[in-house]
Amino acid sequence: MTSFSIKSILLGIGIGIIITSISGMIYFAGLDPIKDLSENDIIELENRYGLTRVSPLTTESPQETSQED
């Protein structure tokens, strides 16, 4: 068996990472994951995973937001 140098191993790993990232970018370039989801589908997924929708406007009194020293 021949001995592999650490430079050759690191070069092979680096080339593998670059090829994988380029192929991933090409594959995902044309995908739009939320294109086919309707508002009802999104709400169903939120409920399934236990997520809550946050309103853009919150009603907090100034006493709740201020911190006491």
Secondary structure, 3 states (H helix, E strand, C coil): CCCCCHHHHHHHHHHHHHHHHHHHHHHHCCCCCCCCCCHHHHHHHHHHHCCCCCCCCCCCCHHHHCCCC
